Amino acid sequence: MICYEHPLNERIRTLLRLEDLFDRVAFFTARDEAIEHHSALVTLFEILDVTSRSDMKSELLQELERQKQSLETMRRSPNISEGALNEVLGSIQAASRSMLGMAGKIGEHMREDEWLMGIRQRVGIPGGACEFDLPSYHYWLHLNPGLRRTDLDGWLAPLLPLREGIDIVLDLLRRSGKTASYVARRGSFQQMAAGRVAHMLCLKVDEKLPCIPEISANKYALNIRFVTSGSRQRTRVYENDVAFDLTFCSL
């Protein structure tokens, strides 16, 4: 099954983007090739771009506190495991403390580094990071992989409390909904909202089916259209029935 996650507001959309970027940084940093470490650094710059557009730290702290208060009210429920609840609450408290300990604005340690900002400016230009444009960066890319990794880890470390908070919020979001099975007749599916409030949709479909979902949703209705996949053919509605699982996730 392939899972397609569709955010229904800008806040969740930003969290999903940052989750993907942090995963990419971790992947490329763990490798040894210079071009992989270049990709890791470029991805760090992308994280700076995304976090500069909003007060991410404050918003995450508020959401963690809201989730903490919501979970505390579940202690009285006989269906809740006390141990599991305490574990989640402990993770929330630890993440909140780490984020409160973040000094200054997100990524300020990188923005104050003239060498890094010079590279950031050049990588925004197609082919701008060539050795004749950035000889000092070219030299860095020829250092021992362990030395480059130490630098990358140092630049990433102050951002990790942010990643921890994002992981907790998205994990709670993904575990919040109940999954139901549906069938899109001749590739189309529609459902009225009926007062249901969701922050994200998770749609799972058999990976063997040559189609992908196009999702459109608002507070009144959900529309899903499965279209043919493949770069060699013109996109059109998939004309067969499509069985899929759908989860409405809400914080």
N, C-alpha and C positions, 0 to 999 in steps of 0.2 A: 504494500500500500504506500502511496505517496501522500504526504500530508501537506495541504495548502493552508497556511494561516493568513487570515484576512483581517487586519485591524479595522475597527470601526470608529476610531477617533485619532487625532493627531498625537496625543500622548502615547498611546500604545504603539503607534507607527514608529515614533522616535525610539522607544525602548527596543523594539524588534531590530531596528537598524543598528543600534549600538551593540546589541547582543551579537549580531552577525559580524560586526567589525572587531569586537573583542575576540571572538573565536578565530578570525582570520589572523589577527596579530599573534595569538598563541601558536597557531599552526606554523606560520612562517618563521617566527622567532626560534622555534625548536629545530629548524633545519640548519644546514651549514653553508649552503651556497650563497654567494654574494647577492645574486639577483633575488633570492628569497628574503634576505635581510633587507634589501631595498624595498620589497613589497611590504614587509612588516612596518618599516618606517613610514611609507606612504599611507598605510592604513592608520597609523597613529595620527597622522595629519588629518585624515578623514574624521577621526573621533573628535579632534579639536574643532573641526568645522561644525559637526552636528551639535556638540555640547555648547557651542558659543551662541546658538540661536535661542536658548531658553535657560531659565534658572533651574537646571536639571537637579542640582544638589538639593535645593529647597523642596522641589516637587517630590523627589524620591523620599526625603525624610518625612514629609507630610503623609505620603501614601503608606509608608512603613508604619507610622504611628496609627493611622486609620485601620490598617490590617491588624495591628496589635490589639487595639480596642475591640475590634470585631471578634477576634479569636478568644479574647478573655471572656466574652459573654457565653462562649460555648462550654465553659467548664461545668456548667450545671446540666449539660446534656448527658444522659446515660450511654449514648452511642459513641461518645468521643473518648479516645484513648488519652489518658492523662499524660503518659510518657511521650507520645507523639506530639501532643499539643505543646508540652514544655520544650521539646526539641525545636519546634518551629519558632516559638516565642523567643527562645535563646538565640536562634540565628538572626531574628529580626533585631533584637537588642544589640548583638555584636555588630551587625552591619550598620546600625544607626550610630553606635559609638565610633566606628571607623570613619564614617562619613563626616561626623562632627569634628573629627580630628584632621580633616583635610584643610590645609592652610591655603587661604586665598581662593582665587577663582580656579575652576577646573582647567588643568593644563597650563597654569601660569608658569610652572617650572620650565616648560618647553618654550613658551612664548618669550621668556626672558633670555633665551639662549640665541644669540645672534647667528651662530653657525647653523643651528637647526632652522631658524627662520629664513636664512638665505637659501637653504635647500628646499624648504617648503615653497618659497616663491618660484624657484626654478622648475620644480616638478609639476607646477600648474601649467607650464608651457609644453606643448607637444615636443618631445625630444630634448627638453631643457636641462636634463640632468646628465648630459654627456660629459665625458672626462675633461674636454677642453673648456666647458662652462663651469664645472665644479671640480677642480683638481684636488682640493682637500678632501672632498667626498669620495672621489675616485681612490685616493690613498686609504681612506677609512674602509672602503669595500675590499681592499686587499689585505687588511689586517687578519690575524688569526680569527677563525669563526668564534672561538670562545670569548675573545675580547669584544667583538661586535655584539655578541649575545649579552655580555655584561652591560654594555651601554644600553641596548634595547630594553633589558629588564629594568635598568635604572630609570629610564624614561617612562616605562609602563607602570612601575610600582605605585606612584602617587595616584594613579587612576584606578587601581584595583578596588578600593572601597566602593567606587561607583559601580563597577561591574558586579560586586557582591550584592548590592542593593537591587540592581536590575534583575539579576538571576532569581532573587527571592520573589520579587513582585510578579515576574513572568511565570514562575513555577506555581505560585498560588493561583494566578489567572488560568493557567492550563488545567489545573486540577479542580477548577470550580464548577465545570459544566457536566451535564449528562449527555451521553452520545446516543443518537437514534439513527436508524437506517432508513434511507429513502431511495426512490428511483426517479431519475429524470427521464420522462417520456420523450423519446425522439430528441434527446439532448437538452431539454428545457425543463426547468423546475421553478415554481413560484410558491411562496408561502407568506401569508399575512403575519405581521408582527404580533398581533393579539396582545399588546401590552408588554411583551417580553423585552427586557432591556439587556443588551449585550455589549461588551467592549471588544470582543474578537470572535471570529468564527474559525473553527478548525474543520476542514473538509478532507476526508480521506477517500481515495479512489484507487482501484487496482492499477498498478504500474504497467500492466500489460495492455491496457486500453490506450489506443492511439488518440487520446483527447486530453484537453486541459480545461479547467473551469474558469470562466469569467464571472466574477461575483459583483453584484451591485446590491447594496443594502442601505436602508434608512429606517427611521423609527416606525414606518408604516408597513413596509414589505421587504421581502428578500427575493432576489431574482438570481438564478444561476443558469448560465448557458455554457454548455460544453462545446468546445470548438475543436476542430481537427488539429493535430500537432504535426510537426515536420516542416523543415525549411523548404522543401522542394514543391510543396503544393500550396495553393491559395487557401488562406484560412476560411473555413466555413463551418456552419453548425454541424456537429456530429449527429447523424440521423438515427442512430440506434439508441435503445434504452441504456441508461447508465446507472448502475447501483453505486451508492456512495454512503459514507457515514458522515454525520454532521454534528458538531458540538458547539453550543452557544456558551461562551466563556464570559464571566463577569466578575469584577472585583467587588 
